């Protein structure tokens, strides 16, 4: 019963097979190889963005930090939800790489409203030389609370950002889960909604360790390339990052895997709602479930070897993945219910 993180899931066979194919022979380093070119083209095709600049890095933190550094000047502010991953879980990397300041925006269940975002940007004030200047907006979909933004909701936030002259970044660590949950196309959830740059997450969706950074306006491409190299994230054997995306995106596998992960979370959430002493903390809209469980349930689950994050005060975070089985979910619910 493994619900600690989708980062802990094994790698799907088609991804491993793509890596084995990429491992044949030699290739030019630093992304100057056919595998990297093919993967970038496939991502452009998926996003319906033929002019987009696509780059690969190994971690979501690198993707977010380098993307925001490219979008926001060092005297700028990045507006994010108060519970966003960039705010709480990246050890200051966005500030380190960009020099910018993160300014949190409140909102229930991990989500910003357009009104709250607009108020926070306006509250930053007069743009005098003594103040950090508004620089960019970052949105997380799936949110850290396991909720989602629809394309219309992202568009509403992007409209606010654009009214203040700010670019929009989408932290898509669980981008595939958001797509599976909303039924939107990748284009509808990104550039068609006003997103300028995307951290296209792969690791949480089943890859060994690969993320893509996409700039829908390639004018930022050269600056990102320099920042990636200066930040130590230009892999010499880049084909091994890119190959993972080729295997994952083939035949819509990535969305099938995300749909399964979401379905397992829905099964888990439904079961928790039927347990009298347990309850959900946030709406379970993708593959993350936050719940409160009684102390006795924790004791039983721990004894049975269940792995998940206990957030304190009875609250838990449960994350499903493409590899989660119905049997795992049902066993967890059985031990929870006693």
N, C-alpha and C positions, 0 to 999 in steps of 0.2 A: 504494500500500500504506500506508494510514493507520490506525495502531493506537495513536496517541498518547493519545487520549481520546474518549469518546463525546460530550464537550462540543464536539468539532470537527465533528461530522456536520451535514450540511445539514438544513433543516427540511422535514418531510413536506408534500406539497401540501395535504391537507385542513386542516392547521393554518394555512397561508398563506391558504387560502380563507376560513376562519373569521375571520381577521384582516381580510380585505377586507370581509366582511359587517359586522363591527363598525365599520368605518371609514365607513359610510354615515350621513350626517347628524350631528347633535349629540346629546350625552347629558350628563346630570348628572355632575359630577366626583366624585372620592374614593370610588368604589365605589357610589354611589347611582344606579346605572343598571341597566337590564334585563339586559344581558349578564352583569354581575357576579352578579346575583341568580340567573340561570339556571345559571351555572357552579357557584355554591355549592350550588344544589339538586342538580345532577347529581353532584357529589362526595358529598353526603349519600346520594344514592341508591346510588352505587357502594359506599359504605362501610356501607350498611344502618344509617345513624345519623341519623335524621331530626331529632334535636335538636342535632346537632353545630354548633359555631361554626366557620365556614370563612373564611379570609382569604388574600389573595394578596400575595406579595412577588416581587422579581425575581431573587433569588439564594438558593442553598442555605445560604450562610453566614448571611444575614439570617434565614432560616427557623429554622435551628438556634439561633442566638444569641438571637433574640427569644423563641422558644418556651421555651428553658431559663431565660431571665431571668424569664419569667412563672411558671414552675413552682418556681424555686429562689430563696430569699431571698439577699441579698448577703452574709450571714454563713454561707451554706451551702456544701456540697460537692456536686459533680456526679460521680458514679461512672461511669466509662467504660472501655472497653477501652484498653489502653496504646497501641494502634496506631490508635485511632479518628480519624476526620477532624476532629472537634472538638478533639482533642488536638494534632494535628500540622499541620493544613492550613488553619486558619482564623485565623491571625495573632493569636490571643488574643481573637477577637471574642466567644466565649461568656463569657469572664471580663470583658471590657470592658462588655458590655451588662448582665450580671447582677451583677457584683461578686463572684460566687461563685468557688470554687476547684475546678479539675478534679483529681480523684484517680484515677489509672490503675489498672486491674485487669489482671493478667497473663492470658494464655491463648494457646494454640497456634492458628495459622492465622486470626488475627483475631477469635477468638470467646472470650467469657467463659463459664465454667461457673457454675452456681448456687452451687457450693461456694466458688469463688474470689471471687465477688461477695459472698457472705455473710461470708466471712472478712475481706474488705477493709472492709466496712461496720463489722463488729465491731471491727476493729483501729483504726478511727478513734476509738473509745473512749468515754469516760465522759460526753461532752457537757457538760463543765465550761465555764465562761465563757471560758476561755483557748483553747478548741479551736474550729476551724471545725465547724459542725454538719452532720450528714448532711442533704442537701437533695433530691436527685433522682438517678435512674438514667437513663442514655441508652444505647440499643442501636442498632447500625448493621446494617441489613439491606437490601442486600447489604453484607458487611463490606469493609473496606479491603484484605483479602487475597483478595477474590473468592469467599469462602465465604458460606454462607447459614445462617440460623436457620429452623427449621420453626416452625409455630404452637405446638406443644408445647414447644419449646425456649424460645421467647419467654415462654410462660406460666410456665415454671419460673423464669426470671429475674424475671418480674413478681411471682411469689409471694414470692420473697426480698425484693424491694423493698417489697412491701406489708406483709410481716412487720415491717419496720422503719419503717413509716409513710411511705414515700417514693413520690412519683409517678414514672411511667415515660414517657419520651420515646422515640420511634422516629425515628431519622434514616433516612428513606426516600428518600435521593437517587436510589437505584436501586430504588425500591419496586416498580415494574412488573417489573423483572428478577427480583426475589425472588418475586413472585407467579407469574411464568411458570415459575420453577425449582421451586417447591414445589407448584404446582397448588392452592394455598389460595385462598380468597376474600379480598378485602380486609378484610372484617370479621374473619375467622378469624386474620389476621396482625396485627390491631390490637386493637380494643377487646374482642373476645371472648377475647383472650389476656391482657388486663389492661393494655393501653397506654392512657395518659391523653391524650397529645398526639402528633401525627404531623406530621413534615415530609414532605409529599407531593411528591416530586421530579418535575419535568417536564422540566427542561432537558436532563438526560442521556438522557432518553427520546425527545428529538426536538424539544422546544419551543425557540423562539428565546431565551427567557429568562423563565421563569415557574415559580414554586413556590407551593404552597398550605400553609398551616399550619392544622391541624385540632385543635380541642379537643373531645373527646367529651363532656366536661362543660362546658356553656356558661357556668358560673359564672366562668371565667377570661377570658371574652370581652372585657369592658370594660378590664381591665388590659392585655390584649394590644393592644387598639386604641390605648391611650395610649402604650404602649411603641413600637409601630410608628411612630406619629406623631413621638414624641420622638426616635426613632432615625433619622429621615429616610427611612423606607421606606413611607410612605403615598403612593402614586402618585396624582396628580390625574386622569390618564387611565387609571384602573384597568381599564377595559373591555378594553384591549389585552393586559393580563395574563390576565384571565379568559377572553377569547375563545379563547386558545390551548388552554386546557383543554377548552373545548367541542368544538373540532375534533378534539382528540387522543382524547378519551374516546368520541367518537361511534362506535357500532357495534363497540366493543371494539378499535378500532385500536391503542390504547396497549399492549394485551397482545399483539397480533399482532406489533407492532414489537419488543417485548421478547423475545418467543419467537424471533424471527429473530436478534436480537443474541446471545442465549444459544446458539443453534444454531451460529452462526459461531464462537463461542468454543470450543464443544465440538469442532468440526471442527479448529480450530487446535491445541487441546490434544492431541487424538488424534494429529495429525500430528507434533507435537513429541515425544511419547512414543515414536514409531517411529524417531526419529533417535538414533543411538547416542551421539553426543557432547552431546546436549541432554537436559534433564530438567525436570520441573515442580517448582516450589518449594512451591506450595499446591494443594490440590484445586481444579480449575476447575469451579465449580458454577453460575456465572451468566455474565456477559459480560466477566470480567477473568481474564487468564492471567498468572501469574508463572512465569518459567522461567529456566534458565541455558542460555546459548548459547556456543559456542566463539568465540574472538576472530576467527577467519577468517570465521565467519558474519556477525559484525557488520560487517566490512569489506565483504563482498559486499552485504549489505542496505543499508548506507549508500550504496554506489556506485549501487545500483539505485533509490535515492530513498525507501526505506522510512522511515516516521516512527513512532517509538515511544520510550518512556523507557528509557534505559540506567541502571540503578540502581547500577552498579559491580560489580566482581568477577564479571563475566559475567552478572549477573542483569538481567532485563528485565521491564517491565510492558507487557502488550499488552491493549488494550481494544477490543472490537468494539462496533458500534452497529447501529441499524436499517438503516443504509445500507451496511454492510460486505457485500461480495460474496464468493461462493465463489472467484471468480477471484483476488481479492486474497489470500485465505487461502492458496490453492494456490501462488500466486507467492511469498509469504513463505516457505512451507515449502520450496519448490524452492531459493530462494537460501540458506536456512538449511542445507540438506542439501548444498549445493555441486553 
